[in-house]
Amino acid sequence: MGTKDKIKSFFTLSGRFLNEIFSFLVFTLLDLLDFVLCYVYKMADFFMEAEFKPCYCWSAKEAITSYNGKILVSEQRESRTLHLTWNKLQLEEISDTLYTRPSLMSDISKSSIIHSSKKLNTRAGAVRSTYTVNSTSVRMLQERVTGPKQTFPIPRWSDCDCKTCTSWMTSCKNTLYVKVDEPKDNVQENVLFIHGFISSSAFWTETLYPNFSKNAKSKYRLLAVDLLGFGRSPKPDDSLYTLREHLEMIESSVLEPYNVKSFHIVAHSLGCILALALAVKHPASVKSLTLLAPPYFPAPKGEQPAQYTMRKVAPRRVWPLISFGASVACWYEHLSRTVCILLARNHRLWDFLTKLITRNRTRTYLIEGFFCHTHTAAWHTLHNIICGAAAKMEGYLDEVKNTLKCDITIYHGEDDELIPVECSYNVKSRIPRSHVKIIENKDHITIVVGRQKTFARELEEIWKNASG
């Protein structure tokens, strides 16, 4: 090793060491801050709405038993919760990362909580059965069946009440917002676009829609959806934003009303998980699958997939900044709620200021998508989809490999610091026939934004080959 290489290696190691030390100090302080904010919001919710709102940091995993079907349980080894929705038993996956995030303050605060197991009494006799479920999840699930003990204001005091955010409430339209661009005459094929975390359909409609050729627009019906809890779609406060809920909303808002029998899928980041789940559910309908920066982190043997994925996506590091942002959003329930109050609740102000500063010289669709959500939607979607679905990813990928006959194309920005390039190669290791395309000098967002014309042509080529 030469002198220059030694010097470079020294500074690299020194930088990592400083990042580790500084990160430890910063996140220890954030642990304390989130602990304090827990009490602040309990009091604020009480004074604003006359009831304490449950939170995950103080809801211990405890044994919950019932034989009347009103309290619903989950087996610990499966990390799943049974609940009733619309008077029908369904199986939902609740990520344990919602209530198991080790930190200095959480360890101290939970050390006094006693975990207990109870007995289930059945007609056959008393049978000991250990069940572990988060009491916040149970409370929310129970409210879906029996209704909340008290009707919270809609929207809640910490959420935005503008027409965009509440239009679905006043119109009683419980379907997702879908931006459709279709031919005037005959629709030959459909394309479904699924955005990523804290984004909206505008990620596609403001970039790709204007850049598709006339030939493509005369052939394809383009369907870009705002996911549940984001953009102009409904943001129910009692939803757990699970994989099942997201999928069912896409089906009832896009596939069924538009009579979509076959379709191409284009998905970004978190949307890739939903795309894979949708493809597995409708294997005969998918004509092509295009994934951008899929978050797939295979867990080493002995590691819990959800916890492992959380540490990879949110590594509790101050640098790079995008990792710091992800860590705050993922690890701190109350701090992330504060951010949502400052940004999402006041999105009209930030939108106005952005347009004032830029004087409308630049589009603000990314900012609009980033701000149009609620804390409940963002918090649960992040944990229940990105982290909670981690255990399902291998099964989804194997199913896609074995069942789907369509082409699978994967794009990834070379400079993506949030979802590293290795994730796309991890997908390819499960689906060898997939095509991975690494885009130089592009990151998690600029893989589309800034190269929309090129990407639009690439997509048209993918769809053409799939139909040929």
Buried (B, 14 or more C-beta within 10 A) or exposed (E): EEEEEEEEEEEEEEEEEEBEEEBEEBBBEBBEBBBEBBEEBBEBBEEBBEEEBBBBBBBBBBBBBBEEEEBBBBBBEEBBBBBBBEEEEBEBBBBBBBBBBEBEBBEEBBEEEEEEBBEBEEEEEEEEBBBBBBBBBBBBBBBBBEEBEEEBEEBBBBBBEBEBBBEBBEEEEBBBBBBBBBBEEEBEBBBBBBBBBBBBBBBBBBBBBEBBEEEBBBBBBBBBBBBBBBBBBBBBBEBBBBBBBBBBBBBEBBBEEBEBEEBBBBBBBBBBBBBBBBBBBBBEBBBBBBBBBBBBBBBEEEBBBBBBBBBBBBBBBBBEEBBBBBBBBBBBBBBBBBBBBEBBBBBEEBBEEBBEEEEEEEBBBBBBBBBBBBBBBBBBBBBBBBBBBBBBBBEBBEBBBEEBEBBBBBBBBEBBBBBBBBBBBBBBEBBEEBEBEBBEEBBBBBBBBBBBEEBBBBBBEBBEEBBE
